[in-house]
Amino acid sequence: METPKYYEFMNPTLQALREGGGTLTNEEIVDAVVTRMQLPDEVLERKQHGHNLSEVEYRIAWAKSYLKQAGYLTQSERGVWALTPKGKDTPSINEHAIVTAIRKAYVARQKEKSLSSAIQSVPEEAVPETSAAEEIEEELSWKQQVLDAILAMSPEAFERLSKRLLRESSFTQVEVTGRSRDGGIDGKGVLRLGGLINFQVVFQSKRYAGTVSAGIVRDFRGAMIGRADKGLIISTGTFSRDARTEAIRDGAPAIDLVDGQELAELLKKYTLGVKTVMVEKVEVNGEWFKTI
């Protein structure tokens, strides 16, 4: 089975959000869309070339970006996606019409800005990239740079980075245990909520570009039981669908999972090796000069 095209994920994404009450996180959207489309494991395990994402995750990201450009979705600074009134009122969409409309709008903007005389001779339908595509590529590009830098670190350095990240996230008494044959436990800490409640947390740092399996989650849970209230696995890679299901299995202590994309976002949030640079934008008001 071939991986569906990015536009084929548009309607399932909208449907997933409607069934989810209008708002979902990236992870929840992917899980809901994969379940709705009944995609087999052989498709889910395919990696996107040049990115630490599966082809499915990559193409869903494109679908969301196009839907955002078309006015059906919005995204908060915390990464939560929501239906707009337009998205709520539209039962289904014509994916090809959306792609065509956004491409035409992109060409029109480029002509207006006169950035390139060559683009004026290019038919709208032939333009492969749009502002929607540029937006998602820019986001994935900086995240991949973060992950590439982490993958170049030693395992010990990544454990120290995890320790620093937890401290920035309001954990105290964070230690890297570094014990061998400790069931995958790399460290521990205390999370205090509201200044009243403490949770003993153990964590595991998985520094590789692969997919974390359900077996790793089960083994980690076995090691943490009786030693902590919560478990956390931080990975530069991704988690399989079975691993995510195992992490929240009924009757077992829940384990929180942080994948590579979420890790990059957290490092950006706490400005750990990542910072946002504001670029100056100059706009010329031609009408003002006519008033002189």
C-alpha angles and dihedrals in degrees: 000000000000120000109259117253117257093253090054088065094057101085094040088052092053091046091050091053092048091051090045093058097263100297132071139157122243091259093049092050092052092048093047094046093047090051093046093049092041093225114187124235092253089065095041092053096056111111123221110241112250095010135084090233136091117253088249094054091045094051094044087054089055091047092053092048093053091046089051092050090049092053100250098109140033130196127212124219087255091059098255115144121215138182116249119220086263090053092049093050097047113082093192138351139219101244095196092051090054093049091048094047094050092047091051091049090050093052091047091054092049092050091048092051090045090220092151132012089203094064091062090071094050116099113239092238091057096057106106099187130054137174087269091057092043091052095055093042091052092051094046092045096060091043091052090050089054092049093046089054091050093047088055090058124091118255089251092053091050090052089053090049089052089050091052092047092052091050090052087050093061098269118141134196090029114177134177104221098189092192118161119235092011096139092266096302108146100173149339141223146164123256115200118198121203091344089283114073127053126201123194106222131189121194141197125206116211109190107187140095096241133095120275110230131217089251091064091051091049093049091049092050090052090054095047099048110109092011104069144014095228139023129211130191117195115193137175087210133055135275122238119239089250090051092054090047091049091050091063099031114153115256095020131092108269119244122205117225127206114188129195096272092050091045091055090050091051092050088051091048092054094035093238102160090329128084135172115238116204111221118213113239119199120202123189119213104211092183091061092061090054090061094060 
